[in-house]
Amino acid sequence: MTAVPQIDIEHLTHDHLDTLYSFLKERVQALLHAHPAGTEEHRGFLSLDTAVDTTRDEVVGHLRYRLDDHRALVEWREAWHRLRQFAEPWSDDADYDAARWPEPRYLILREPAGHFLPRGDEQTTRAQA
């Protein structure tokens, strides 16, 4: 079994995203087409398809804007991790290669930006004390 590389989330590229998204969409679309519309199976796979698309859009937004802020980097890392998790059920598939989809490191990436915390928030109060 190949070890899955770990990278800082800011080194994630569109190529990483495109390969994972293509892998997922191919499989989810096949499942959707295998079940008639209106069946519970079709509804379930339609939900998965929507979750994959929505999560991909989150990652694209982070790739586009590349905000260098703790909260943005954490959200980016979480969205990428969620997309990777959608693929895990296919880990025995011949085309599954988690090494192409590196794991984001679980480190504190930046200091939190206080201006992103709502006023009166407990964390803001502690940060100003």
Helices and strands as residue ranges (DSSP letters): E 6-7, G 9-11, H 14-34, H 40-65, H 70-87, G 88-90, G 98-100, E 103-104, G 114-116, H 122-128
